[in-house]
Every structure is written in structure tokens, then in C-alpha cells.
Amino acid sequence: MTENGDRYENALAERANGIIKTEFNLHGSQLGFKQTYNQIKKSIKVYNEIRPYSSCDYLTPNQAHLQTGNLKKRWENYNKKFSHEKTIVW
């Protein structure tokens, strides 16, 4: 889901997917493929073009992307190296 395979970027992508599924009630659709597909498209449009986010300085993601200069930082960077990473064996 990420451009360069960075596991921390994947967490951001998964968070966005989770927001879309939860806020637009897309966890389990009984509408059929075509209607579900259209609902997902509408939800992504709202997510990117209509709904403002505090982490984007109360802009939509599209508006924030087009801004010049810096947005007021309202989030934490999680690109930290963890020294106690564990491998889980199933």
C-alpha cells in the first residue's frame, strides 16, 4: 500500500482505510458489488475533497496537498526505530 514499502507508511494507509470503512459504514455491505463500489468511490471523494481534518490544519486532504508553505503540525511523527522489535512466529 505504500510507495517505498516503509512499514510506517503502511500504518498511515491502513488508518485512512479504517476511517473510510468506519465513518461511511463500509465494513459489511449487503448492496452488491456495483453499489458497494460506487459507495466506496463516493466515500473516498468525501474523505479527500469535502471533510476537513484537524491534522491537515482543518483543510481537506486535497486542499492541504495544494497548500504552499507549511501546515501547522498537529500530529506525531512515528518514523522511530524500535530497538525491541519482536518477531512473532505462528
mmCIF file as gemmi writes it, N, C-alpha and C atoms, coordinates in Angstrom:
data_model
loop_
_atom_site.group_PDB
_atom_site.id
_atom_site.type_symbol
_atom_site.label_atom_id
_atom_site.label_alt_id
_atom_site.label_comp_id
_atom_site.label_asym_id
_atom_site.label_entity_id
_atom_site.label_seq_id
_atom_site.pdbx_PDB_ins_code
_atom_site.Cartn_x
_atom_site.Cartn_y
_atom_site.Cartn_z
_atom_site.occupancy
_atom_site.B_iso_or_equiv
_atom_site.pdbx_formal_charge
_atom_site.auth_seq_id
_atom_site.auth_asym_id
_atom_site.pdbx_PDB_model_num
ATOM 1 N N . MET Axp A 1 ? 0.798 -1.195 0 1 0 ? 1 A 1
ATOM 2 C CA . MET Axp A 1 ? 0 0 0 1 0 ? 1 A 1
ATOM 3 C C . MET Axp A 1 ? 0.843 1.261 0 1 0 ? 1 A 1
ATOM 4 N N . THR Axp A 2 ? 2.155 1.117 0.06 1 0 ? 2 A 1
ATOM 5 C CA . THR Axp A 2 ? 2.997 2.3 0.12 1 0 ? 2 A 1
ATOM 6 C C . THR Axp A 2 ? 3.894 2.374 -1.092 1 0 ? 2 A 1
ATOM 7 N N . GLU Axp A 3 ? 4.454 3.559 -1.302 1 0 ? 3 A 1
ATOM 8 C CA . GLU Axp A 3 ? 5.328 3.769 -2.438 1 0 ? 3 A 1
ATOM 9 C C . GLU Axp A 3 ? 6.648 3.015 -2.309 1 0 ? 3 A 1
ATOM 10 N N . ASN Axp A 4 ? 7.258 3.087 -1.11 1 0 ? 4 A 1
ATOM 11 C CA . ASN Axp A 4 ? 8.596 2.505 -0.98 1 0 ? 4 A 1
ATOM 12 C C . ASN Axp A 4 ? 8.65 1.341 0.005 1 0 ? 4 A 1
ATOM 13 N N . GLY Axp A 5 ? 7.518 0.809 0.416 1 0 ? 5 A 1
ATOM 14 C CA . GLY Axp A 5 ? 7.496 -0.351 1.287 1 0 ? 5 A 1
ATOM 15 C C . GLY Axp A 5 ? 7.803 -0.054 2.745 1 0 ? 5 A 1
ATOM 16 N N . ASP Axp A 6 ? 7.765 1.198 3.136 1 0 ? 6 A 1
ATOM 17 C CA . ASP Axp A 6 ? 8.034 1.579 4.524 1 0 ? 6 A 1
ATOM 18 C C . ASP Axp A 6 ? 6.87 1.151 5.405 1 0 ? 6 A 1
ATOM 19 N N . ARG Axp A 7 ? 7.142 0.334 6.425 1 0 ? 7 A 1
ATOM 20 C CA . ARG Axp A 7 ? 6.063 -0.196 7.263 1 0 ? 7 A 1
ATOM 21 C C . ARG Axp A 7 ? 5.319 0.899 8.002 1 0 ? 7 A 1
ATOM 22 N N . TYR Axp A 8 ? 5.96 2.045 8.275 1 0 ? 8 A 1
ATOM 23 C CA . TYR Axp A 8 ? 5.289 3.135 8.961 1 0 ? 8 A 1
ATOM 24 C C . TYR Axp A 8 ? 4.322 3.852 8.019 1 0 ? 8 A 1
ATOM 25 N N . GLU Axp A 9 ? 4.644 3.913 6.734 1 0 ? 9 A 1
ATOM 26 C CA . GLU Axp A 9 ? 3.705 4.468 5.758 1 0 ? 9 A 1
ATOM 27 C C . GLU Axp A 9 ? 2.484 3.567 5.636 1 0 ? 9 A 1
ATOM 28 N N . ASN Axp A 10 ? 2.673 2.251 5.715 1 0 ? 10 A 1
ATOM 29 C CA . ASN Axp A 10 ? 1.553 1.336 5.627 1 0 ? 10 A 1
ATOM 30 C C . ASN Axp A 10 ? 0.561 1.583 6.754 1 0 ? 10 A 1
ATOM 31 N N . ALA Axp A 11 ? 1.052 1.908 7.938 1 0 ? 11 A 1
ATOM 32 C CA . ALA Axp A 11 ? 0.155 2.189 9.063 1 0 ? 11 A 1
ATOM 33 C C . ALA Axp A 11 ? -0.736 3.39 8.741 1 0 ? 11 A 1
ATOM 34 N N . LEU Axp A 12 ? -0.194 4.396 8.092 1 0 ? 12 A 1
ATOM 35 C CA . LEU Axp A 12 ? -0.993 5.562 7.707 1 0 ? 12 A 1
ATOM 36 C C . LEU Axp A 12 ? -2.053 5.183 6.683 1 0 ? 12 A 1
ATOM 37 N N . ALA Axp A 13 ? -1.684 4.349 5.724 1 0 ? 13 A 1
ATOM 38 C CA . ALA Axp A 13 ? -2.645 3.901 4.715 1 0 ? 13 A 1
ATOM 39 C C . ALA Axp A 13 ? -3.752 3.073 5.37 1 0 ? 13 A 1
ATOM 40 N N . GLU Axp A 14 ? -3.389 2.198 6.294 1 0 ? 14 A 1
ATOM 41 C CA . GLU Axp A 14 ? -4.389 1.393 6.985 1 0 ? 14 A 1
ATOM 42 C C . GLU Axp A 14 ? -5.313 2.263 7.833 1 0 ? 14 A 1
ATOM 43 N N . ARG Axp A 15 ? -4.771 3.319 8.423 1 0 ? 15 A 1
ATOM 44 C CA . ARG Axp A 15 ? -5.588 4.24 9.21 1 0 ? 15 A 1
ATOM 45 C C . ARG Axp A 15 ? -6.619 4.929 8.314 1 0 ? 15 A 1
ATOM 46 N N . ALA Axp A 16 ? -6.178 5.375 7.148 1 0 ? 16 A 1
ATOM 47 C CA . ALA Axp A 16 ? -7.112 6.012 6.206 1 0 ? 16 A 1
ATOM 48 C C . ALA Axp A 16 ? -8.198 5.026 5.784 1 0 ? 16 A 1
ATOM 49 N N . ASN Axp A 17 ? -7.82 3.784 5.489 1 0 ? 17 A 1
ATOM 50 C CA . ASN Axp A 17 ? -8.817 2.771 5.126 1 0 ? 17 A 1
ATOM 51 C C . ASN Axp A 17 ? -9.795 2.538 6.265 1 0 ? 17 A 1
ATOM 52 N N . GLY Axp A 18 ? -9.292 2.499 7.495 1 0 ? 18 A 1
ATOM 53 C CA . GLY Axp A 18 ? -10.149 2.297 8.658 1 0 ? 18 A 1
ATOM 54 C C . GLY Axp A 18 ? -11.141 3.431 8.832 1 0 ? 18 A 1
ATOM 55 N N . ILE Axp A 19 ? -10.685 4.661 8.635 1 0 ? 19 A 1
ATOM 56 C CA . ILE Axp A 19 ? -11.588 5.815 8.737 1 0 ? 19 A 1
ATOM 57 C C . ILE Axp A 19 ? -12.69 5.708 7.698 1 0 ? 19 A 1
ATOM 58 N N . ILE Axp A 20 ? -12.322 5.398 6.479 1 0 ? 20 A 1
ATOM 59 C CA . ILE Axp A 20 ? -13.318 5.308 5.408 1 0 ? 20 A 1
ATOM 60 C C . ILE Axp A 20 ? -14.332 4.199 5.719 1 0 ? 20 A 1
ATOM 61 N N . LYS Axp A 21 ? -13.858 3.041 6.148 1 0 ? 21 A 1
ATOM 62 C CA . LYS Axp A 21 ? -14.772 1.936 6.446 1 0 ? 21 A 1
ATOM 63 C C . LYS Axp A 21 ? -15.711 2.272 7.595 1 0 ? 21 A 1
ATOM 64 N N . THR Axp A 22 ? -15.174 2.878 8.649 1 0 ? 22 A 1
ATOM 65 C CA . THR Axp A 22 ? -15.98 3.157 9.836 1 0 ? 22 A 1
ATOM 66 C C . THR Axp A 22 ? -16.936 4.314 9.613 1 0 ? 22 A 1
ATOM 67 N N . GLU Axp A 23 ? -16.436 5.442 9.161 1 0 ? 23 A 1
ATOM 68 C CA . GLU Axp A 23 ? -17.276 6.626 9.035 1 0 ? 23 A 1
ATOM 69 C C . GLU Axp A 23 ? -18.343 6.492 7.951 1 0 ? 23 A 1
ATOM 70 N N . PHE Axp A 24 ? -18.084 5.678 6.953 1 0 ? 24 A 1
ATOM 71 C CA . PHE Axp A 24 ? -19.04 5.54 5.862 1 0 ? 24 A 1
ATOM 72 C C . PHE Axp A 24 ? -19.708 4.162 5.86 1 0 ? 24 A 1
ATOM 73 N N . ASN Axp A 25 ? -19.575 3.454 6.993 1 0 ? 25 A 1
ATOM 74 C CA . ASN Axp A 25 ? -20.258 2.184 7.215 1 0 ? 25 A 1
ATOM 75 C C . ASN Axp A 25 ? -20.021 1.186 6.078 1 0 ? 25 A 1
ATOM 76 N N . LEU Axp A 26 ? -18.766 0.938 5.783 1 0 ? 26 A 1
ATOM 77 C CA . LEU Axp A 26 ? -18.428 0.038 4.679 1 0 ? 26 A 1
ATOM 78 C C . LEU Axp A 26 ? -17.834 -1.29 5.154 1 0 ? 26 A 1
ATOM 79 N N . HIS Axp A 27 ? -17.999 -1.626 6.418 1 0 ? 27 A 1
ATOM 80 C CA . HIS Axp A 27 ? -17.422 -2.882 6.925 1 0 ? 27 A 1
ATOM 81 C C . HIS Axp A 27 ? -18.081 -4.113 6.307 1 0 ? 27 A 1
ATOM 82 N N . GLY Axp A 28 ? -19.353 -4.094 6.175 1 0 ? 28 A 1
ATOM 83 C CA . GLY Axp A 28 ? -20.042 -5.232 5.587 1 0 ? 28 A 1
ATOM 84 C C . GLY Axp A 28 ? -21.213 -4.743 4.759 1 0 ? 28 A 1
ATOM 85 N N . SER Axp A 29 ? -21.05 -4.737 3.485 1 0 ? 29 A 1
ATOM 86 C CA . SER Axp A 29 ? -22.098 -4.201 2.621 1 0 ? 29 A 1
ATOM 87 C C . SER Axp A 29 ? -22.975 -5.322 2.097 1 0 ? 29 A 1
ATOM 88 N N . GLN Axp A 30 ? -24.254 -5.075 2.121 1 0 ? 30 A 1
ATOM 89 C CA . GLN Axp A 30 ? -25.229 -6.018 1.568 1 0 ? 30 A 1
ATOM 90 C C . GLN Axp A 30 ? -25.787 -5.495 0.245 1 0 ? 30 A 1
ATOM 91 N N . LEU Axp A 31 ? -25.094 -4.52 -0.348 1 0 ? 31 A 1
ATOM 92 C CA . LEU Axp A 31 ? -25.625 -3.837 -1.527 1 0 ? 31 A 1
ATOM 93 C C . LEU Axp A 31 ? -25.296 -4.515 -2.849 1 0 ? 31 A 1
ATOM 94 N N . GLY Axp A 32 ? -24.374 -5.425 -2.874 1 0 ? 32 A 1
ATOM 95 C CA . GLY Axp A 32 ? -23.904 -5.985 -4.126 1 0 ? 32 A 1
ATOM 96 C C . GLY Axp A 32 ? -22.653 -5.253 -4.572 1 0 ? 32 A 1
ATOM 97 N N . PHE Axp A 33 ? -21.912 -5.862 -5.504 1 0 ? 33 A 1
ATOM 98 C CA . PHE Axp A 33 ? -20.601 -5.336 -5.885 1 0 ? 33 A 1
ATOM 99 C C . PHE Axp A 33 ? -20.672 -3.922 -6.456 1 0 ? 33 A 1
ATOM 100 N N . LYS Axp A 34 ? -21.527 -3.708 -7.45 1 0 ? 34 A 1
ATOM 101 C CA . LYS Axp A 34 ? -21.556 -2.412 -8.134 1 0 ? 34 A 1
ATOM 102 C C . LYS Axp A 34 ? -21.961 -1.281 -7.19 1 0 ? 34 A 1
ATOM 103 N N . GLN Axp A 35 ? -22.993 -1.489 -6.369 1 0 ? 35 A 1
ATOM 104 C CA . GLN Axp A 35 ? -23.421 -0.445 -5.438 1 0 ? 35 A 1
ATOM 105 C C . GLN Axp A 35 ? -22.364 -0.207 -4.351 1 0 ? 35 A 1
ATOM 106 N N . THR Axp A 36 ? -21.73 -1.285 -3.882 1 0 ? 36 A 1
ATOM 107 C CA . THR Axp A 36 ? -20.666 -1.128 -2.885 1 0 ? 36 A 1
ATOM 108 C C . THR Axp A 36 ? -19.5 -0.359 -3.489 1 0 ? 36 A 1
ATOM 109 N N . TYR Axp A 37 ? -19.116 -0.698 -4.711 1 0 ? 37 A 1
ATOM 110 C CA . TYR Axp A 37 ? -18.036 0 -5.403 1 0 ? 37 A 1
ATOM 111 C C . TYR Axp A 37 ? -18.346 1.494 -5.517 1 0 ? 37 A 1
ATOM 112 N N . ASN Axp A 38 ? -19.575 1.82 -5.912 1 0 ? 38 A 1
ATOM 113 C CA . ASN Axp A 38 ? -19.971 3.236 -6.034 1 0 ? 38 A 1
ATOM 114 C C . ASN Axp A 38 ? -19.968 3.935 -4.679 1 0 ? 38 A 1
ATOM 115 N N . GLN Axp A 39 ? -20.389 3.234 -3.632 1 0 ? 39 A 1
ATOM 116 C CA . GLN Axp A 39 ? -20.377 3.805 -2.288 1 0 ? 39 A 1
ATOM 117 C C . GLN Axp A 39 ? -18.941 4.081 -1.833 1 0 ? 39 A 1
ATOM 118 N N . ILE Axp A 40 ? -18.028 3.18 -2.14 1 0 ? 40 A 1
ATOM 119 C CA . ILE Axp A 40 ? -16.615 3.383 -1.79 1 0 ? 40 A 1
ATOM 120 C C . ILE Axp A 40 ? -16.066 4.603 -2.529 1 0 ? 40 A 1
ATOM 121 N N . LYS Axp A 41 ? -16.377 4.735 -3.824 1 0 ? 41 A 1
ATOM 122 C CA . LYS Axp A 41 ? -15.925 5.9 -4.595 1 0 ? 41 A 1
ATOM 123 C C . LYS Axp A 41 ? -16.439 7.2 -3.993 1 0 ? 41 A 1
ATOM 124 N N . LYS Axp A 42 ? -17.729 7.226 -3.621 1 0 ? 42 A 1
ATOM 125 C CA . LYS Axp A 42 ? -18.302 8.423 -3.001 1 0 ? 42 A 1
ATOM 126 C C . LYS Axp A 42 ? -17.625 8.72 -1.666 1 0 ? 42 A 1
ATOM 127 N N . SER Axp A 43 ? -17.366 7.684 -0.893 1 0 ? 43 A 1
ATOM 128 C CA . SER Axp A 43 ? -16.742 7.856 0.419 1 0 ? 43 A 1
ATOM 129 C C . SER Axp A 43 ? -15.333 8.423 0.297 1 0 ? 43 A 1
ATOM 130 N N . ILE Axp A 44 ? -14.573 7.938 -0.669 1 0 ? 44 A 1
ATOM 131 C CA . ILE Axp A 44 ? -13.212 8.446 -0.884 1 0 ? 44 A 1
ATOM 132 C C . ILE Axp A 44 ? -13.259 9.901 -1.33 1 0 ? 44 A 1
ATOM 133 N N . LYS Axp A 45 ? -14.224 10.252 -2.16 1 0 ? 45 A 1
ATOM 134 C CA . LYS Axp A 45 ? -14.374 11.651 -2.592 1 0 ? 45 A 1
ATOM 135 C C . LYS Axp A 45 ? -14.662 12.552 -1.397 1 0 ? 45 A 1
ATOM 136 N N . VAL Axp A 46 ? -15.576 12.134 -0.532 1 0 ? 46 A 1
ATOM 137 C CA . VAL Axp A 46 ? -15.876 12.917 0.675 1 0 ? 46 A 1
ATOM 138 C C . VAL Axp A 46 ? -14.634 13.025 1.546 1 0 ? 46 A 1
ATOM 139 N N . TYR Axp A 47 ? -13.937 11.903 1.735 1 0 ? 47 A 1
ATOM 140 C CA . TYR Axp A 47 ? -12.733 11.873 2.568 1 0 ? 47 A 1
ATOM 141 C C . TYR Axp A 47 ? -11.688 12.863 2.063 1 0 ? 47 A 1
ATOM 142 N N . ASN Axp A 48 ? -11.468 12.903 0.764 1 0 ? 48 A 1
ATOM 143 C CA . ASN Axp A 48 ? -10.406 13.736 0.189 1 0 ? 48 A 1
ATOM 144 C C . ASN Axp A 48 ? -10.821 15.167 -0.147 1 0 ? 48 A 1
ATOM 145 N N . GLU Axp A 49 ? -12.097 15.381 -0.488 1 0 ? 49 A 1
ATOM 146 C CA . GLU Axp A 49 ? -12.487 16.675 -1.036 1 0 ? 49 A 1
ATOM 147 C C . GLU Axp A 49 ? -13.473 17.48 -0.184 1 0 ? 49 A 1
ATOM 148 N N . ILE Axp A 50 ? -14.156 16.838 0.748 1 0 ? 50 A 1
ATOM 149 C CA . ILE Axp A 50 ? -15.215 17.548 1.468 1 0 ? 50 A 1
ATOM 150 C C . ILE Axp A 50 ? -14.935 17.651 2.966 1 0 ? 50 A 1
ATOM 151 N N . ARG Axp A 51 ? -14.511 16.577 3.596 1 0 ? 51 A 1
ATOM 152 C CA . ARG Axp A 51 ? -14.353 16.551 5.051 1 0 ? 51 A 1
ATOM 153 C C . ARG Axp A 51 ? -13.024 17.164 5.475 1 0 ? 51 A 1
ATOM 154 N N . PRO Axp A 52 ? -13.039 18.231 6.272 1 0 ? 52 A 1
ATOM 155 C CA . PRO Axp A 52 ? -11.777 18.797 6.78 1 0 ? 52 A 1
ATOM 156 C C . PRO Axp A 52 ? -11.248 17.963 7.954 1 0 ? 52 A 1
ATOM 157 N N . TYR Axp A 53 ? -9.949 17.982 8.141 1 0 ? 53 A 1
ATOM 158 C CA . TYR Axp A 53 ? -9.301 17.213 9.212 1 0 ? 53 A 1
ATOM 159 C C . TYR Axp A 53 ? -8.444 18.14 10.054 1 0 ? 53 A 1
ATOM 160 N N . SER Axp A 54 ? -8.491 17.942 11.361 1 0 ? 54 A 1
ATOM 161 C CA . SER Axp A 54 ? -7.67 18.759 12.25 1 0 ? 54 A 1
ATOM 162 C C . SER Axp A 54 ? -6.181 18.551 11.965 1 0 ? 54 A 1
ATOM 163 N N . SER Axp A 55 ? -5.794 17.332 11.596 1 0 ? 55 A 1
ATOM 164 C CA . SER Axp A 55 ? -4.377 17.067 11.315 1 0 ? 55 A 1
ATOM 165 C C . SER Axp A 55 ? -3.897 17.756 10.039 1 0 ? 55 A 1
ATOM 166 N N . CYS Axp A 56 ? -4.827 18.226 9.213 1 0 ? 56 A 1
ATOM 167 C CA . CYS Axp A 56 ? -4.491 18.972 7.994 1 0 ? 56 A 1
ATOM 168 C C . CYS Axp A 56 ? -4.771 20.452 8.197 1 0 ? 56 A 1
ATOM 169 N N . ASP Axp A 57 ? -4.701 20.913 9.436 1 0 ? 57 A 1
ATOM 170 C CA . ASP Axp A 57 ? -4.964 22.32 9.761 1 0 ? 57 A 1
ATOM 171 C C . ASP Axp A 57 ? -6.383 22.717 9.345 1 0 ? 57 A 1
ATOM 172 N N . TYR Axp A 58 ? -7.317 21.797 9.556 1 0 ? 58 A 1
ATOM 173 C CA . TYR Axp A 58 ? -8.74 21.974 9.248 1 0 ? 58 A 1
ATOM 174 C C . TYR Axp A 58 ? -9.002 22.239 7.768 1 0 ? 58 A 1
ATOM 175 N N . LEU Axp A 59 ? -8.201 21.609 6.929 1 0 ? 59 A 1
ATOM 176 C CA . LEU Axp A 59 ? -8.407 21.596 5.485 1 0 ? 59 A 1
ATOM 177 C C . LEU Axp A 59 ? -8.751 20.175 5.071 1 0 ? 59 A 1
ATOM 178 N N . THR Axp A 60 ? -9.273 20.02 3.861 1 0 ? 60 A 1
ATOM 179 C CA . THR Axp A 60 ? -9.439 18.676 3.319 1 0 ? 60 A 1
ATOM 180 C C . THR Axp A 60 ? -8.056 18.181 2.896 1 0 ? 60 A 1
ATOM 181 N N . PRO Axp A 61 ? -7.856 16.869 2.752 1 0 ? 61 A 1
ATOM 182 C CA . PRO Axp A 61 ? -6.566 16.385 2.267 1 0 ? 61 A 1
ATOM 183 C C . PRO Axp A 61 ? -6.162 16.999 0.926 1 0 ? 61 A 1
ATOM 184 N N . ASN Axp A 62 ? -7.112 17.174 0.005 1 0 ? 62 A 1
ATOM 185 C CA . ASN Axp A 62 ? -6.783 17.794 -1.284 1 0 ? 62 A 1
ATOM 186 C C . ASN Axp A 62 ? -6.327 19.237 -1.111 1 0 ? 62 A 1
ATOM 187 N N . GLN Axp A 63 ? -7.023 20.005 -0.269 1 0 ? 63 A 1
ATOM 188 C CA . GLN Axp A 63 ? -6.616 21.395 -0.025 1 0 ? 63 A 1
ATOM 189 C C . GLN Axp A 63 ? -5.231 21.445 0.62 1 0 ? 63 A 1
ATOM 190 N N . ALA Axp A 64 ? -4.999 20.56 1.581 1 0 ? 64 A 1
ATOM 191 C CA . ALA Axp A 64 ? -3.706 20.541 2.268 1 0 ? 64 A 1
ATOM 192 C C . ALA Axp A 64 ? -2.585 20.204 1.297 1 0 ? 64 A 1
ATOM 193 N N . HIS Axp A 65 ? -2.846 19.287 0.381 1 0 ? 65 A 1
ATOM 194 C CA . HIS Axp A 65 ? -1.834 18.89 -0.602 1 0 ? 65 A 1
ATOM 195 C C . HIS Axp A 65 ? -1.463 20.052 -1.527 1 0 ? 65 A 1
ATOM 196 N N . LEU Axp A 66 ? -2.426 20.898 -1.819 1 0 ? 66 A 1
ATOM 197 C CA . LEU Axp A 66 ? -2.186 22.017 -2.74 1 0 ? 66 A 1
ATOM 198 C C . LEU Axp A 66 ? -1.623 23.258 -2.053 1 0 ? 66 A 1
ATOM 199 N N . GLN Axp A 67 ? -1.569 23.251 -0.722 1 0 ? 67 A 1
ATOM 200 C CA . GLN Axp A 67 ? -1.05 24.403 0.016 1 0 ? 67 A 1
ATOM 201 C C . GLN Axp A 67 ? 0.435 24.609 -0.249 1 0 ? 67 A 1
ATOM 202 N N . THR Axp A 68 ? 0.838 25.86 -0.267 1 0 ? 68 A 1
ATOM 203 C CA . THR Axp A 68 ? 2.26 26.168 -0.292 1 0 ? 68 A 1
ATOM 204 C C . THR Axp A 68 ? 2.651 26.559 1.126 1 0 ? 68 A 1
ATOM 205 N N . GLY Axp A 69 ? 3.856 26.297 1.479 1 0 ? 69 A 1
ATOM 206 C CA . GLY Axp A 69 ? 4.288 26.568 2.847 1 0 ? 69 A 1
ATOM 207 C C . GLY Axp A 69 ? 3.946 25.408 3.75 1 0 ? 69 A 1
ATOM 208 N N . ASN Axp A 70 ? 4.171 25.593 5.025 1 0 ? 70 A 1
ATOM 209 C CA . ASN Axp A 70 ? 3.965 24.523 5.99 1 0 ? 70 A 1
ATOM 210 C C . ASN Axp A 70 ? 2.603 24.618 6.652 1 0 ? 70 A 1
ATOM 211 N N . LEU Axp A 71 ? 2.012 23.479 6.877 1 0 ? 71 A 1
ATOM 212 C CA . LEU Axp A 71 ? 0.8 23.414 7.679 1 0 ? 71 A 1
ATOM 213 C C . LEU Axp A 71 ? 1.211 23.386 9.149 1 0 ? 71 A 1
ATOM 214 N N . LYS Axp A 72 ? 0.34 23.86 10.005 1 0 ? 72 A 1
ATOM 215 C CA . LYS Axp A 72 ? 0.609 23.765 11.422 1 0 ? 72 A 1
ATOM 216 C C . LYS Axp A 72 ? 0.602 22.287 11.796 1 0 ? 72 A 1
ATOM 217 N N . LYS Axp A 73 ? 1.676 21.832 12.404 1 0 ? 73 A 1
ATOM 218 C CA . LYS Axp A 73 ? 1.809 20.413 12.727 1 0 ? 73 A 1
ATOM 219 C C . LYS Axp A 73 ? 0.894 20.057 13.894 1 0 ? 73 A 1
ATOM 220 N N . ARG Axp A 74 ? 0 19.114 13.659 1 0 ? 74 A 1
ATOM 221 C CA . ARG Axp A 74 ? -0.952 18.67 14.675 1 0 ? 74 A 1
ATOM 222 C C . ARG Axp A 74 ? -0.874 17.156 14.855 1 0 ? 74 A 1
ATOM 223 N N . TRP Axp A 75 ? 0.226 16.549 14.469 1 0 ? 75 A 1
ATOM 224 C CA . TRP Axp A 75 ? 0.366 15.101 14.562 1 0 ? 75 A 1
ATOM 225 C C . TRP Axp A 75 ? 1.769 14.749 15.016 1 0 ? 75 A 1
ATOM 226 N N . GLU Axp A 76 ? 1.944 13.484 15.361 1 0 ? 76 A 1
ATOM 227 C CA . GLU Axp A 76 ? 3.246 12.96 15.784 1 0 ? 76 A 1
ATOM 228 C C . GLU Axp A 76 ? 3.884 12.231 14.6 1 0 ? 76 A 1
ATOM 229 N N . ASN Axp A 77 ? 5.177 12.332 14.476 1 0 ? 77 A 1
ATOM 230 C CA . ASN Axp A 77 ? 5.895 11.508 13.51 1 0 ? 77 A 1
ATOM 231 C C . ASN Axp A 77 ? 6.2 10.177 14.172 1 0 ? 77 A 1
ATOM 232 N N . TYR Axp A 78 ? 5.947 9.108 13.477 1 0 ? 78 A 1
ATOM 233 C CA . TYR Axp A 78 ? 6.187 7.788 14.043 1 0 ? 78 A 1
ATOM 234 C C . TYR Axp A 78 ? 7.318 7.057 13.33 1 0 ? 78 A 1
ATOM 235 N N . ASN Axp A 79 ? 8.163 7.766 12.625 1 0 ? 79 A 1
ATOM 236 C CA . ASN Axp A 79 ? 9.307 7.152 11.967 1 0 ? 79 A 1
ATOM 237 C C . ASN Axp A 79 ? 10.439 6.966 12.966 1 0 ? 79 A 1
ATOM 238 N N . LYS Axp A 80 ? 10.167 6.205 13.974 1 0 ? 80 A 1
ATOM 239 C CA . LYS Axp A 80 ? 11.152 5.949 15.008 1 0 ? 80 A 1
ATOM 240 C C . LYS Axp A 80 ? 11.627 4.523 14.876 1 0 ? 80 A 1
ATOM 241 N N . LYS Axp A 81 ? 12.878 4.286 15.148 1 0 ? 81 A 1
ATOM 242 C CA . LYS Axp A 81 ? 13.424 2.934 15.14 1 0 ? 81 A 1
ATOM 243 C C . LYS Axp A 81 ? 13.189 2.321 16.511 1 0 ? 81 A 1
ATOM 244 N N . PHE Axp A 82 ? 12.623 1.154 16.52 1 0 ? 82 A 1
ATOM 245 C CA . PHE Axp A 82 ? 12.368 0.46 17.767 1 0 ? 82 A 1
ATOM 246 C C . PHE Axp A 82 ? 13.462 -0.588 17.993 1 0 ? 82 A 1
ATOM 247 N N . SER Axp A 83 ? 14.079 -0.529 19.136 1 0 ? 83 A 1
ATOM 248 C CA . SER Axp A 83 ? 15.18 -1.445 19.41 1 0 ? 83 A 1
ATOM 249 C C . SER Axp A 83 ? 14.68 -2.788 19.94 1 0 ? 83 A 1
ATOM 250 N N . HIS Axp A 84 ? 13.425 -2.858 20.349 1 0 ? 84 A 1
ATOM 251 C CA . HIS Axp A 84 ? 12.898 -4.082 20.928 1 0 ? 84 A 1
ATOM 252 C C . HIS Axp A 84 ? 11.851 -4.728 20.032 1 0 ? 84 A 1
ATOM 253 N N . GLU Axp A 85 ? 12.092 -4.699 18.723 1 0 ? 85 A 1
ATOM 254 C CA . GLU Axp A 85 ? 11.14 -5.327 17.799 1 0 ? 85 A 1
ATOM 255 C C . GLU Axp A 85 ? 11.181 -6.823 17.99 1 0 ? 85 A 1
ATOM 256 N N . LYS Axp A 86 ? 10.011 -7.426 17.954 1 0 ? 86 A 1
ATOM 257 C CA . LYS Axp A 86 ? 9.908 -8.865 18.154 1 0 ? 86 A 1
ATOM 258 C C . LYS Axp A 86 ? 9.332 -9.505 16.902 1 0 ? 86 A 1
ATOM 259 N N . THR Axp A 87 ? 9.784 -10.695 16.625 1 0 ? 87 A 1
ATOM 260 C CA . THR Axp A 87 ? 9.227 -11.462 15.54 1 0 ? 87 A 1
ATOM 261 C C . THR Axp A 87 ? 8.263 -12.464 16.125 1 0 ? 87 A 1
ATOM 262 N N . ILE Axp A 88 ? 7.047 -12.47 15.635 1 0 ? 88 A 1
ATOM 263 C CA . ILE Axp A 88 ? 6.051 -13.394 16.124 1 0 ? 88 A 1
ATOM 264 C C . ILE Axp A 88 ? 6.006 -14.585 15.18 1 0 ? 88 A 1
ATOM 265 N N . VAL Axp A 89 ? 6.135 -15.764 15.73 1 0 ? 89 A 1
ATOM 266 C CA . VAL Axp A 89 ? 6.086 -16.984 14.943 1 0 ? 89 A 1
ATOM 267 C C . VAL Axp A 89 ? 4.758 -17.658 15.21 1 0 ? 89 A 1
ATOM 268 N N . TRP Axp A 90 ? 4.007 -17.919 14.146 1 0 ? 90 A 1
ATOM 269 C CA . TRP Axp A 90 ? 2.69 -18.552 14.302 1 0 ? 90 A 1
ATOM 270 C C . TRP Axp A 90 ? 2.783 -20.017 14.052 1 0 ? 90 A 1
